[in-house]
Amino acid sequence: MGETRSGRKMLEVDIGSDELEQYLKVLGSKRQRAVITVLADCDEVLDLDMLAEYVAEEVFDAPLDALGGHEVRRVKIRLHHNDLPRLDSGGLVEYDYRSQIIVPGEDIEQVSRVLQNFR
């Protein structure tokens, strides 16, 4: 682990600078970053409904039972039409639009560690 000039710890990751630049371009929203965090911490393949619940908890910083169905539906719609296709085209996830199954990309854990630096 390296350090910045200010003494802050930096995580070392095994991703090329071009790849990292591409990943950072598709991680512009809190929902997209939440998807990465959830998938990196999850040991199972998720469908859109399950992912929407987990992401809503992250985005609204509240447990699922404290959220209304409206918030989860809104997150689900945005994931399906915007965030997951963008993350898929950026190589961070594989999203099957028809079955609504989300599979983490091979660099998801490394990208998640990079994101932890910004929390």
ChimeraX attribute file (.defattr): number of C-alpha atoms within 10 A of each C-alpha:
attribute: neighborCount
match mode: 1-to-1
recipient: residues
	/A:1	7
	/A:2	10
	/A:3	11
	/A:4	8
	/A:5	7
	/A:6	6
	/A:7	8
	/A:8	10
	/A:9	12
	/A:10	12
	/A:11	14
	/A:12	12
	/A:13	14
	/A:14	9
	/A:15	13
	/A:16	8
	/A:17	9
	/A:18	9
	/A:19	12
	/A:20	16
	/A:21	11
	/A:22	13
	/A:23	19
	/A:24	15
	/A:25	12
	/A:26	19
	/A:27	21
	/A:28	11
	/A:29	11
	/A:30	13
	/A:31	21
	/A:32	21
	/A:33	22
	/A:34	22
	/A:35	29
	/A:36	25
	/A:37	21
	/A:38	18
	/A:39	23
	/A:40	18
	/A:41	12
	/A:42	11
	/A:43	8
	/A:44	10
	/A:45	12
	/A:46	17
	/A:47	15
	/A:48	20
	/A:49	15
	/A:50	14
	/A:51	22
	/A:52	25
	/A:53	20
	/A:54	20
	/A:55	26
	/A:56	24
	/A:57	19
	/A:58	19
	/A:59	18
	/A:60	15
	/A:61	11
	/A:62	11
	/A:63	12
	/A:64	17
	/A:65	8
	/A:66	10
	/A:67	15
	/A:68	9
	/A:69	12
	/A:70	9
	/A:71	16
	/A:72	22
	/A:73	15
	/A:74	12
	/A:75	21
	/A:76	22
	/A:77	13
	/A:78	15
	/A:79	21
	/A:80	18
	/A:81	11
	/A:82	12
	/A:83	23
	/A:84	26
	/A:85	17
	/A:86	19
	/A:87	24
	/A:88	18
	/A:89	13
	/A:90	18
	/A:91	19
	/A:92	24
	/A:93	22
	/A:94	18
	/A:95	23
	/A:96	16
	/A:97	13
	/A:98	6
	/A:99	9
	/A:100	14
	/A:101	16
	/A:102	21
	/A:103	18
	/A:104	23
	/A:105	18
	/A:106	12
	/A:107	18
	/A:108	21
	/A:109	18
	/A:110	18
	/A:111	22
	/A:112	19
	/A:113	16
	/A:114	17
	/A:115	17
	/A:116	12
	/A:117	11
	/A:118	6
	/A:119	5
